């Protein structure tokens, strides 16, 4: 079995090739989580009282902060 070091046309992997992409992906993930939170709060309805999660009085305050 040939390894990358055995073949002259392949360079050994030394870590991340494009480190500048890491902050981009982290930012995109944070934006998507915020968007999903917004959809949950404004579009979905509570199972108990059938109002939007943003206006729901069934949930404790600490849970609203998490949502």
Beta strands, then each sheet from edge to edge (+ up, - down):
end
